[in-house]
């Protein structure tokens, strides 16, 4: 997706983002075939020239979005599951700081999914506190792989977090509500 197509798609998303009870509905985006067909390319566009080898996708919506982005980047997909979910071979547990809900979430990872040569992009639906992205980054750092950045659909965070974690986003929350 070239820059003008990316900007046009982001503008389209901002104008057509579905709302449920006046709240942006990321799951509703996936109903639209045009959005679904272009979402992965739009989320991947800021990282196309970064040599991404794996996309890490935290639950819950991350795995769907991560698969779209990984396909566009010709990269592998690595799942990070929430504790209590089935994740055969999980050998690490990483606990987040407080997320937007105010709770700390425990995530399960598998150390054999990454190696030191990997260049990783983290993909999720929202950036709010950045703590889910930080969990994935901690996993990456512990393996010795390279964290390149993160791509999300909705930005509801502050500039400091976005810069610290190199987060690219498609739409700003305040433009949707």
Secondary structure, DSSP 8 states (H G I E B T S, - for coil): --HHHHHHHHHHHHHH--EETTEE-HHHHTT-HHHHHHHHHHHHGGGTTS---EEEEETTTHHHHHHHHHHHHT-EEEEEEETTS--TT--EEEE-S--TTS---EEEE-GGG--TT-EEEEEEEEESSSHHHHHHHHHHHHHT-EEEEEEEEEE-S-HHHHHHTTEEEEEEGGGT-
